[in-house]
Amino acid sequence: MLLIIALVIASLFVYFLKDKLKQYPNIFYIGAAVVTIVIFSLRTVAMPQFVRQNIVGIFAKGTIGTAFFIIVMITGALPRGSKLIGPLMRIRGELSIMAAILVLSHNLTYGMTYFKMLFSAPAALPAVQRCAAVISLILIVLMIGLTVISFPAVRKKMNPKKWKQIQRSAYVFYGLLYVHIMLINIPYARMGLHMYAVNVLVYRIVFA
């Protein structure tokens, strides 16, 4: 359910702020970094469960960052001649950088628990969570690499052919992202938790 809300927010952001994002990308990167730091700082602060799950959760669970990544992903799959291709391609790099910064709030918040256990007591993690944590580490490495070469200053110094070849690893990133999300949600969906069942359905539709 959070993904649907996040996709609406991300879509409204692109619709209203796409030109500003292109003009002043650094302001948005700084804003995303501030949000990430604040969300990470709130991990130990007492608050109502609704706020933690839905307001803080939309960032801490990586949902809003994933929504921006989905827009970047879908841009590459749009049919030629689509009216959306032009506006979205202009800001695709900026969106991916901002998405990566926002997703870090998830990596940091949950990494404090799961990465620590993965390296110190892996047997304490269920096999599914252990696999999800390993995939998460791979995703972080891929994300950092793709984010760095998305900055214009870096891209201009690279051979265009080499840059494009590296960018193709985004397909691996999106595939592993889907697997990571399913590993987290499917076990809870099988337990009959409605919210996770909806998540599985929505993510399957979007990534398909």
C-alpha positions as a Markdown table, in Angstrom:
| # | Residue | x | y | z |
|---|---|---|---|---|
| 1 | Met | 0.0 | 0.0 | 0.0 |
| 2 | Leu | 2.9 | 2.4 | 0.8 |
| 3 | Leu | 4.3 | 1.9 | -2.7 |
| 4 | Ile | 1.0 | 3.2 | -4.3 |
| 5 | Ile | 1.2 | 6.3 | -2.1 |
| 6 | Ala | 4.9 | 6.7 | -2.8 |
| 7 | Leu | 4.4 | 6.4 | -6.6 |
| 8 | Val | 1.7 | 9.1 | -6.4 |
| 9 | Ile | 4.1 | 11.4 | -4.5 |
| 10 | Ala | 6.9 | 10.7 | -6.8 |
| 11 | Ser | 4.7 | 11.3 | -9.9 |
| 12 | Leu | 3.5 | 14.6 | -8.5 |
| 13 | Phe | 7.0 | 15.6 | -7.7 |
| 14 | Val | 8.1 | 14.9 | -11.3 |
| 15 | Tyr | 5.1 | 16.6 | -12.8 |
| 16 | Phe | 5.5 | 19.9 | -10.8 |
| 17 | Leu | 9.2 | 20.0 | -10.1 |
| 18 | Lys | 10.9 | 18.4 | -13.1 |
| 19 | Asp | 12.2 | 21.7 | -14.4 |
| 20 | Lys | 13.5 | 22.9 | -11.0 |
| 21 | Leu | 15.2 | 19.5 | -10.5 |
| 22 | Lys | 17.0 | 20.0 | -13.8 |
| 23 | Gln | 18.0 | 23.6 | -13.0 |
| 24 | Tyr | 19.0 | 23.1 | -9.4 |
| 25 | Pro | 19.8 | 19.4 | -8.9 |
| 26 | Asn | 22.2 | 20.0 | -6.0 |
| 27 | Ile | 19.5 | 21.6 | -3.9 |
| 28 | Phe | 17.4 | 18.5 | -4.3 |
| 29 | Tyr | 20.3 | 16.2 | -3.5 |
| 30 | Ile | 21.0 | 18.1 | -0.3 |
| 31 | Gly | 17.3 | 18.0 | 0.6 |
| 32 | Ala | 17.3 | 14.3 | 0.0 |
| 33 | Ala | 20.4 | 13.9 | 2.2 |
| 34 | Val | 18.8 | 15.9 | 5.0 |
| 35 | Val | 15.7 | 13.7 | 4.9 |
| 36 | Thr | 17.9 | 10.6 | 5.0 |
| 37 | Ile | 19.8 | 11.9 | 8.0 |
| 38 | Val | 16.6 | 12.9 | 9.8 |
| 39 | Ile | 14.9 | 9.5 | 9.2 |
| 40 | Phe | 18.0 | 7.6 | 10.4 |
| 41 | Ser | 18.1 | 9.8 | 13.5 |
| 42 | Leu | 14.4 | 9.0 | 14.3 |
| 43 | Arg | 15.0 | 5.2 | 14.4 |
| 44 | Thr | 15.2 | 5.2 | 18.2 |
| 45 | Val | 12.7 | 8.0 | 18.9 |
| 46 | Ala | 9.4 | 7.0 | 20.5 |
| 47 | Met | 6.4 | 7.8 | 18.3 |
| 48 | Pro | 2.9 | 6.5 | 17.5 |
| 49 | Gln | 2.9 | 3.3 | 15.6 |
| 50 | Phe | 0.9 | 4.8 | 12.7 |
| 51 | Val | 3.5 | 7.5 | 12.3 |
| 52 | Arg | 6.4 | 5.1 | 12.4 |
| 53 | Gln | 4.9 | 2.6 | 9.9 |
| 54 | Asn | 3.4 | 5.1 | 7.4 |
| 55 | Ile | 5.0 | 8.5 | 7.6 |
| 56 | Val | 8.5 | 7.7 | 8.8 |
| 57 | Gly | 8.1 | 4.2 | 7.3 |
| 58 | Ile | 7.7 | 5.5 | 3.7 |
| 59 | Phe | 11.3 | 6.7 | 3.9 |
| 60 | Ala | 12.8 | 4.2 | 6.3 |
| 61 | Lys | 11.5 | 1.2 | 4.4 |
| 62 | Gly | 13.0 | 2.7 | 1.2 |
| 63 | Thr | 9.6 | 3.0 | -0.4 |
| 64 | Ile | 9.8 | 6.6 | -1.6 |
| 65 | Gly | 13.3 | 6.0 | -3.0 |
| 66 | Thr | 12.1 | 2.9 | -4.8 |
| 67 | Ala | 9.2 | 4.8 | -6.3 |
| 68 | Phe | 11.7 | 7.2 | -7.9 |
| 69 | Phe | 13.8 | 4.3 | -9.1 |
| 70 | Ile | 10.6 | 2.8 | -10.6 |
| 71 | Ile | 10.0 | 6.0 | -12.6 |
| 72 | Val | 13.6 | 5.9 | -13.9 |
| 73 | Met | 13.1 | 2.2 | -14.7 |
| 74 | Ile | 9.8 | 2.7 | -16.5 |
| 75 | Thr | 11.2 | 5.6 | -18.5 |
| 76 | Gly | 13.5 | 3.2 | -20.3 |
| 77 | Ala | 10.6 | 0.9 | -21.1 |
| 78 | Leu | 8.2 | 3.5 | -22.6 |
| 79 | Pro | 7.3 | 3.0 | -26.2 |
| 80 | Arg | 9.0 | 5.3 | -28.8 |
| 81 | Gly | 7.0 | 8.4 | -29.5 |
| 82 | Ser | 5.5 | 8.5 | -26.0 |
| 83 | Lys | 4.9 | 12.1 | -24.8 |
| 84 | Leu | 6.5 | 11.1 | -21.5 |
| 85 | Ile | 9.9 | 10.1 | -22.8 |
| 86 | Gly | 11.2 | 13.5 | -23.5 |
| 87 | Pro | 10.5 | 15.2 | -20.1 |
| 88 | Leu | 11.5 | 12.1 | -18.2 |
| 89 | Met | 14.8 | 11.4 | -20.1 |
| 90 | Arg | 15.9 | 15.0 | -19.4 |
| 91 | Ile | 15.8 | 14.3 | -15.6 |
| 92 | Arg | 16.5 | 10.6 | -15.5 |
| 93 | Gly | 20.0 | 11.0 | -14.1 |
| 94 | Glu | 18.9 | 13.5 | -11.5 |
| 95 | Leu | 16.0 | 11.3 | -10.4 |
| 96 | Ser | 18.3 | 8.3 | -10.0 |
| 97 | Ile | 20.8 | 10.2 | -7.9 |
| 98 | Met | 18.0 | 11.5 | -5.7 |
| 99 | Ala | 16.5 | 8.1 | -5.4 |
| 100 | Ala | 19.8 | 6.6 | -4.3 |
| 101 | Ile | 20.2 | 9.2 | -1.6 |
| 102 | Leu | 16.7 | 8.6 | -0.3 |
| 103 | Val | 17.1 | 4.8 | -0.3 |
| 104 | Leu | 20.1 | 5.2 | 1.9 |
| 105 | Ser | 17.7 | 5.9 | 4.8 |
| 106 | His | 16.5 | 2.3 | 4.4 |
| 107 | Asn | 20.0 | 0.9 | 4.1 |
| 108 | Leu | 21.2 | 2.7 | 7.2 |
| 109 | Thr | 18.1 | 2.1 | 9.4 |
| 110 | Tyr | 17.7 | -1.6 | 8.7 |
| 111 | Gly | 21.4 | -2.2 | 8.2 |
| 112 | Met | 22.1 | -1.3 | 11.8 |
| 113 | Thr | 20.3 | -4.6 | 12.7 |
| 114 | Tyr | 20.5 | -6.9 | 9.7 |
| 115 | Phe | 24.0 | -6.2 | 8.4 |
| 116 | Lys | 25.3 | -6.3 | 11.9 |
| 117 | Met | 23.8 | -9.8 | 12.4 |
| 118 | Leu | 24.9 | -10.9 | 9.0 |
| 119 | Phe | 28.5 | -10.3 | 9.8 |
| 120 | Ser | 28.5 | -11.2 | 13.5 |
| 121 | Ala | 25.9 | -13.9 | 13.9 |
| 122 | Pro | 24.5 | -15.0 | 10.5 |
| 123 | Ala | 23.0 | -18.2 | 11.9 |
| 124 | Ala | 20.7 | -16.1 | 14.0 |
| 125 | Leu | 19.0 | -14.8 | 10.8 |
| 126 | Pro | 16.4 | -16.9 | 9.1 |
| 127 | Ala | 17.6 | -18.1 | 5.7 |
| 128 | Val | 15.2 | -15.7 | 3.8 |
| 129 | Gln | 16.4 | -12.6 | 5.8 |
| 130 | Arg | 20.0 | -13.7 | 5.4 |
| 131 | Cys | 19.6 | -13.9 | 1.6 |
| 132 | Ala | 17.8 | -10.6 | 1.5 |
| 133 | Ala | 20.6 | -9.0 | 3.5 |
| 134 | Val | 23.3 | -10.4 | 1.1 |
| 135 | Ile | 21.3 | -9.1 | -1.9 |
| 136 | Ser | 21.0 | -5.7 | -0.2 |
| 137 | Leu | 24.8 | -5.5 | 0.0 |
| 138 | Ile | 25.1 | -6.2 | -3.7 |
| 139 | Leu | 22.4 | -3.6 | -4.4 |
| 140 | Ile | 24.2 | -1.0 | -2.4 |
| 141 | Val | 27.5 | -1.6 | -4.4 |
| 142 | Leu | 25.7 | -1.5 | -7.7 |
| 143 | Met | 23.7 | 1.6 | -6.6 |
| 144 | Ile | 26.8 | 3.5 | -5.5 |
| 145 | Gly | 28.6 | 2.7 | -8.8 |
| 146 | Leu | 25.6 | 3.7 | -11.0 |
| 147 | Thr | 25.0 | 6.9 | -8.9 |
| 148 | Val | 28.6 | 8.1 | -9.2 |
| 149 | Ile | 28.7 | 7.8 | -13.0 |
| 150 | Ser | 25.3 | 9.5 | -13.2 |
| 151 | Phe | 26.8 | 12.8 | -12.2 |
| 152 | Pro | 27.5 | 14.9 | -15.3 |
| 153 | Ala | 31.0 | 15.8 | -14.2 |
| 154 | Val | 31.9 | 12.1 | -14.0 |
| 155 | Arg | 30.0 | 11.1 | -17.1 |
| 156 | Lys | 31.9 | 13.7 | -19.3 |
| 157 | Lys | 35.2 | 12.2 | -18.3 |
| 158 | Met | 34.2 | 8.6 | -19.3 |
| 159 | Asn | 34.2 | 7.0 | -22.7 |
| 160 | Pro | 30.6 | 7.1 | -23.9 |
| 161 | Lys | 30.6 | 3.4 | -24.9 |
| 162 | Lys | 32.1 | 2.3 | -21.6 |
| 163 | Trp | 29.6 | 4.5 | -19.7 |
| 164 | Lys | 26.7 | 2.9 | -21.5 |
| 165 | Gln | 28.1 | -0.6 | -20.8 |
| 166 | Ile | 28.3 | 0.1 | -17.1 |
| 167 | Gln | 24.8 | 1.6 | -17.1 |
| 168 | Arg | 23.4 | -1.7 | -18.4 |
| 169 | Ser | 24.2 | -3.1 | -14.9 |
| 170 | Ala | 21.0 | -1.2 | -13.9 |
| 171 | Tyr | 19.1 | -4.2 | -15.3 |
| 172 | Val | 20.8 | -6.4 | -12.7 |
| 173 | Phe | 20.1 | -3.8 | -10.1 |
| 174 | Tyr | 16.3 | -3.7 | -10.8 |
| 175 | Gly | 16.2 | -7.5 | -11.0 |
| 176 | Leu | 17.9 | -8.0 | -7.6 |
| 177 | Leu | 15.7 | -5.2 | -6.2 |
| 178 | Tyr | 12.6 | -7.1 | -7.1 |
| 179 | Val | 14.0 | -10.3 | -5.6 |
| 180 | His | 15.0 | -8.4 | -2.4 |
| 181 | Ile | 11.5 | -6.9 | -2.0 |
| 182 | Met | 9.8 | -10.3 | -2.6 |
| 183 | Leu | 12.0 | -12.0 | 0.0 |
| 184 | Ile | 10.9 | -9.4 | 2.6 |
| 185 | Asn | 7.2 | -9.4 | 1.7 |
| 186 | Ile | 6.2 | -12.9 | 0.7 |
| 187 | Pro | 6.8 | -14.6 | 4.0 |
| 188 | Tyr | 4.5 | -12.1 | 5.8 |
| 189 | Ala | 2.0 | -12.4 | 2.9 |
| 190 | Arg | 1.9 | -16.1 | 3.5 |
| 191 | Met | 1.1 | -15.5 | 7.1 |
| 192 | Gly | -2.1 | -13.8 | 6.0 |
| 193 | Leu | -1.0 | -10.2 | 6.6 |
| 194 | His | -3.1 | -8.2 | 4.1 |
| 195 | Met | -0.7 | -5.2 | 3.8 |
| 196 | Tyr | 2.2 | -7.5 | 2.6 |
| 197 | Ala | -0.1 | -9.4 | 0.2 |
| 198 | Val | -1.0 | -6.1 | -1.4 |
| 199 | Asn | 2.7 | -5.2 | -1.6 |
| 200 | Val | 3.5 | -8.4 | -3.4 |
| 201 | Leu | 0.7 | -7.9 | -5.9 |
| 202 | Val | 1.6 | -4.2 | -6.6 |
| 203 | Tyr | 5.4 | -4.8 | -6.9 |
| 204 | Arg | 4.7 | -7.8 | -9.3 |
| 205 | Ile | 2.5 | -5.6 | -11.5 |
| 206 | Val | 5.0 | -2.7 | -11.5 |
| 207 | Phe | 8.1 | -4.7 | -12.2 |
| 208 | Ala | 6.4 | -6.8 | -14.8 |
